[in-house]
Every structure is written in structure tokens, then in C-alpha cells.
Amino acid sequence: MYALYYIAGIAAAVSFLTDREKTIKALKIGWKKFNKILGTYLKLLIILSFILLISDQFIINYLGGQAPFIGLIMGLIIGSITMMPGFIAYPLAGILVSRGVDYMVVAAFITTLMLVGIATYPVEKEYFGIKATIWRNIAGFIISAFIALATGILYGEVFV
């Protein structure tokens, strides 16, 4: 990993020696883009910190340690309401799995997070219309439920 830092530093130095104005302009552009995504990275750190602070047993019980179908429903609902980018959701899913949450529940959470957009409804209805937005969200919810159930069956968490 450190090799990449050294390579980037050497490349920036060579670029600076070659053309100072372009390098400074490029560094300013890079800094602006970094500032744009910095908030998202901070959200990731905050969410992961809260997940790590909550006790394992609370997470497992809340997302279906005893009753997998209640956890499935909770995962579907929470994922439908929540809005976060995939690069935050996937590490969060890994933490949930490592804490003992069923794969089925995590699949429900992640798929509804990506397919259902309750939080994005106002924007979607402007571009797609109310009817199309509602049907898309309903279809995404149903597809997410099927994916979660299939995941539960494949991992032996639900028996048919």
C-alpha cells in the first residue's frame, strides 16, 4: 500500500517539475473532489462506529436472532426507508454478518436499500411520474423479498 503512496508522490513531483501551473490546478481540482466525498466517508465512519458500539446481542435480536422472518421484515422495512450509497452499505452488511445476523436479513436490507427508494420518492416522481415510481418501488420490494428468501434457503436459514 505504501508503494502506491510513493508512486503517487513521485508522479506529482515529476508533474510539478514539468508544469507547475497544470499541477497546481490539478491538485486544486482533486482537493475539491475530495472535499465533496469527505462527508460521505465521515458518514461511513460514524455509522460503522455506532454499529460497533451497539452490543452484539442487541443487533442479533433486533434483526432476527430468534425469529428470522421478523428479522426479514425488519431488514426489508429499514432498507426501504434508509438511503446510503453502496460503498457504505456493503461494509455495514459485512459487519452485520460478522455480528451473527442471518444472511437472509442482510440480503433483505441491502437489496431494498438499492432497489427501493422511499427517501428518493419526491425526486423520482418528478422524473418518472407518481404511478411509475410507486410501481417501481413495489416491484423492488417484492424482488428484494424473493432474493432474501432465496438467500435464506441457499444458506440453510429457512427450510421449505
Backbone torsions as a table, in degrees:
resi	resn	phi	psi	omega
1	MET	NA	-41.0	180.0
2	TYR	-63.9	-28.6	179.1
3	ALA	-60.2	-38.8	178.5
4	LEU	-64.3	-38.0	176.6
5	TYR	-63.6	-43.5	179.1
6	TYR	-63.3	-44.8	179.4
7	ILE	-61.3	-44.9	179.6
8	ALA	-63.4	-42.3	178.7
9	GLY	-63.2	-43.5	179.2
10	ILE	-65.2	-42.5	178.9
11	ALA	-62.6	-40.8	178.1
12	ALA	-65.4	-39.5	179.1
13	ALA	-65.5	-43.8	178.5
14	VAL	-63.7	-42.4	178.0
15	SER	-62.4	-41.2	179.7
16	PHE	-64.0	-40.6	178.7
17	LEU	-69.1	-31.5	-179.2
18	THR	-75.2	-51.5	-178.1
19	ASP	-148.6	100.0	-175.5
20	ARG	-63.0	-43.6	-175.6
21	GLU	-62.7	-47.8	179.7
22	LYS	-63.7	-39.8	-179.4
23	THR	-64.7	-45.3	179.2
24	ILE	-63.8	-41.2	177.6
25	LYS	-62.1	-43.2	179.5
26	ALA	-65.3	-40.0	178.4
27	LEU	-65.5	-37.3	176.7
28	LYS	-65.1	-42.4	177.4
29	ILE	-62.4	-44.4	178.3
30	GLY	-61.7	-40.5	179.4
31	TRP	-64.0	-40.9	178.4
32	LYS	-63.7	-43.8	178.8
33	LYS	-65.7	-37.7	177.1
34	PHE	-62.5	-42.4	178.8
35	ASN	-63.5	-32.8	178.7
36	LYS	-65.3	-41.6	-176.7
37	ILE	-90.6	-7.4	-178.3
38	LEU	-60.1	-40.7	179.0
39	GLY	-60.3	-40.2	179.4
40	THR	-65.9	-41.4	177.8
41	TYR	-65.7	-37.1	177.0
42	LEU	-65.6	-38.0	175.7
43	LYS	-60.3	-42.2	177.9
44	LEU	-58.8	-47.4	-179.5
45	LEU	-63.3	-40.4	180.0
46	ILE	-66.1	-46.3	-179.9
47	ILE	-61.8	-46.6	-179.7
48	LEU	-63.9	-36.1	177.5
49	SER	-64.0	-44.0	178.5
50	PHE	-63.8	-40.9	178.7
51	ILE	-62.1	-40.6	-179.8
52	LEU	-70.7	-26.6	179.0
53	LEU	-76.2	-30.8	-179.1
54	ILE	-72.5	141.7	-177.4
55	SER	-68.1	150.0	-179.3
56	ASP	-57.9	-44.7	-175.7
57	GLN	-64.3	-36.9	178.7
58	PHE	-63.3	-45.9	-179.9
59	ILE	-62.6	-46.5	-177.9
60	ILE	-63.2	-45.4	179.4
61	ASN	-66.7	-41.4	-176.1
62	TYR	-67.2	-38.4	-179.0
63	LEU	-100.3	22.9	166.4
64	GLY	106.9	32.0	177.9
65	GLY	-58.5	-43.2	-178.6
66	GLN	-92.8	-39.0	-176.9
67	ALA	-122.5	99.8	-174.9
68	PRO	-62.7	-31.5	-178.1
69	PHE	-73.8	-30.4	174.3
70	ILE	-68.2	-41.3	175.4
71	GLY	-62.4	-38.6	177.2
72	LEU	-61.2	-47.1	179.6
73	ILE	-64.2	-42.6	178.2
74	MET	-62.8	-42.1	178.1
75	GLY	-62.6	-40.9	177.9
76	LEU	-64.1	-43.5	-177.7
77	ILE	-69.6	-49.1	-178.1
78	ILE	-62.4	-42.1	178.8
79	GLY	-65.5	-34.0	179.5
80	SER	-68.3	-36.2	-175.9
81	ILE	-83.9	-36.5	-174.1
82	THR	-73.5	149.9	175.1
83	MET	-132.7	116.5	175.9
84	MET	-155.1	151.4	179.5
85	PRO	-70.9	159.4	-177.3
86	GLY	-59.2	-36.3	-177.1
87	PHE	-71.7	-8.7	170.5
88	ILE	-97.1	-39.8	-175.9
89	ALA	-66.0	-41.2	-175.5
90	TYR	-67.2	-44.0	173.7
91	PRO	-62.9	-35.2	176.4
92	LEU	-62.4	-41.5	177.2
93	ALA	-62.2	-40.6	177.4
94	GLY	-61.6	-39.4	177.9
95	ILE	-66.1	-42.5	179.5
96	LEU	-61.8	-42.7	178.4
97	VAL	-63.9	-42.2	-180.0
98	SER	-66.1	-23.4	178.5
99	ARG	-87.5	-0.4	174.4
100	GLY	101.3	6.9	177.4
101	VAL	-73.4	139.1	-177.9
102	ASP	-59.4	147.3	176.9
103	TYR	-60.4	-35.8	-179.7
104	MET	-60.8	-43.1	-178.9
105	VAL	-68.4	-42.5	179.0
106	VAL	-65.6	-39.3	177.2
107	ALA	-63.4	-39.8	177.8
108	ALA	-62.6	-44.9	-179.3
109	PHE	-62.3	-50.3	-174.9
110	ILE	-68.4	-43.6	-177.4
111	THR	-67.8	-39.9	177.0
112	THR	-69.4	-31.8	177.2
113	LEU	-60.2	-38.4	-178.4
114	MET	-88.8	-29.2	-173.3
115	LEU	-100.0	-24.8	-175.8
116	VAL	-112.3	137.0	-176.3
117	GLY	-130.0	73.8	176.5
118	ILE	-66.5	-41.4	-178.5
119	ALA	-69.4	-27.5	-178.9
120	THR	-96.4	7.2	-177.7
121	TYR	-54.0	-46.7	-178.9
122	PRO	-59.0	-38.7	179.5
123	VAL	-72.9	-42.4	-178.6
124	GLU	-62.2	-42.0	-176.7
125	LYS	-65.7	-26.8	176.3
126	GLU	-67.9	-40.4	-176.0
127	TYR	-87.9	-38.6	-174.9
128	PHE	-103.3	-18.4	-174.0
129	GLY	94.6	158.9	-176.0
130	ILE	-65.3	-46.8	-176.0
131	LYS	-61.8	-47.7	-179.4
132	ALA	-64.8	-37.9	179.6
133	THR	-65.3	-44.7	179.7
134	ILE	-63.7	-46.0	179.9
135	TRP	-64.3	-37.6	178.1
136	ARG	-64.7	-42.4	179.2
137	ASN	-67.6	-39.9	177.1
138	ILE	-63.6	-46.2	179.2
139	ALA	-62.1	-42.7	177.9
140	GLY	-61.3	-39.9	179.1
141	PHE	-64.6	-45.5	-179.6
142	ILE	-65.8	-44.2	178.3
143	ILE	-61.6	-40.9	178.2
144	SER	-61.9	-41.2	178.6
145	ALA	-62.8	-43.0	178.4
146	PHE	-64.8	-41.9	178.2
147	ILE	-62.4	-43.1	179.7
148	ALA	-64.3	-44.0	178.4
149	LEU	-63.8	-42.2	177.7
150	ALA	-62.0	-40.1	177.1
151	THR	-63.1	-43.4	177.9
152	GLY	-61.5	-39.7	178.7
153	ILE	-67.9	-45.2	-178.3
154	LEU	-64.7	-33.7	-179.8
155	TYR	-92.6	5.3	176.4
156	GLY	73.9	19.9	179.7
157	GLU	-87.4	-22.5	178.5
158	VAL	-129.5	134.1	178.7
159	PHE	-108.4	133.6	-177.4
160	VAL	-88.5	NA	NA
